């Protein structure tokens, strides 16, 4: 009978406890690897999501900044236009007085013996009137009537008698300065 000799000796079979540990390590490491990959993938996906939302927010911020800059330009233009408009309103609302009506008013209120020699207009809205009165009473009556006339309040804001001079013939030269409204 022949007997066979096995030169490749096998190790003794591992114990049941060691087999369980090996299986547990294999499955545990596999589960751990899967869990690690899932968490790493989740973190990577969240990082991508944050980058995309960050880019969108930056685009919106840039757009809003451009909008603010445009609105600031518009607002500054509006302020400038309002300033210009207010100055234009001042210019156009100030109508020059009707000098023809003023001179007609002087002629209506003048008494016999009162002559107006000159009417001068200045850029400041003042009017200088020079004339000659036959006597002092006539000049005084004219000035009183002139002050009390309702048209005087409509046309003039200030009235001043600058000078009166008695001439050798008894006539009085006078000078008035009137500020027109």
C-alpha positions, 0 to 999 in steps of 0.5 A, spaced: 500 500 500 502 506 498 501 512 502 502 518 499 506 524 503 503 531 502 509 535 502 505 542 502 502 542 509 496 546 510 496 550 515 491 548 520 484 551 519 483 557 523 479 557 528 471 559 528 473 566 532 478 568 527 474 567 521 468 571 524 473 576 526 476 576 519 469 576 516 467 582 520 473 586 518 472 585 511 465 587 511 466 592 516 472 595 512 467 595 506 461 598 510 466 603 512 469 605 505 462 605 503 460 610 508 467 614 507 465 615 500 458 617 501 460 622 506 466 625 501 461 625 495 456 629 499 461 634 502 464 634 495 457 635 492 455 640 497 462 644 496 460 644 488 453 647 490 456 652 495 461 655 489 455 655 484 450 659 489 456 663 491 457 665 484 450 667 483 450 671 489 456 675 486 453 676 480 447 678 483 451 683 488 455 686 481 448 687 478 445 690 484 452 695 485 451 697 477 444 698 479 446 703 485 451 706 481 446 708 475 441 710 480 446 715 483 447 718 477 440 718 475 439 721 482 445 726 481 442 728 474 435 729 478 438 734 483 442 738 478 435 738 473 431 741 480 437 746 481 437 748 474 429 748 474 429 752 480 433 757 477 429 757 471 423 758 474 426 764 478 428 767 472 422 766 468 417 768 474 420 775 474 417 778 469 419 785 468 414 791 470 410 794 464 414 800 463 409 803 459 403 802 464 408 806 469 409 812 465 401 812 463 400 812 470 405 818 472 401 822 466 395 820 469 396 822 476 400 829 474 397 835 476 398 841 471 404 845 472 408 838 473 413 836 468 417 829 468 423 831 464 427 824 465 425 816 466 431 812 467 431 804 468 437 801 472 438 793 472 437 793 479 429 794 478 430 801 480 427 807 476 429 814 477 424 820 475 426 827 474 421 833 473 420 840 475 414 842 479 411 850 478 411 851 486 412 847 492 405 846 494 404 842 487 410 838 488 407 836 495 400 835 493 403 830 487 407 826 492 401 825 497 397 823 491 402 819 488 403 815 495 396 814 496 394 811 489 393 804 489 397 803 483 403 805 486 402 799 491 402 795 485 408 797 481 413 800 486 415 797 493 420 803 495 419 810 494 424 815 496 425 823 494 432 824 493 432 831 492 428 837 491 432 844 488 428 851 488 430 854 481 431 862 481 424 862 477 420 859 483 420 852 480 422 846 483 426 840 480 425 834 484 428 827 483 425 820 485 428 813 486 422 808 485 424 800 486 419 796 481 416 790 483 
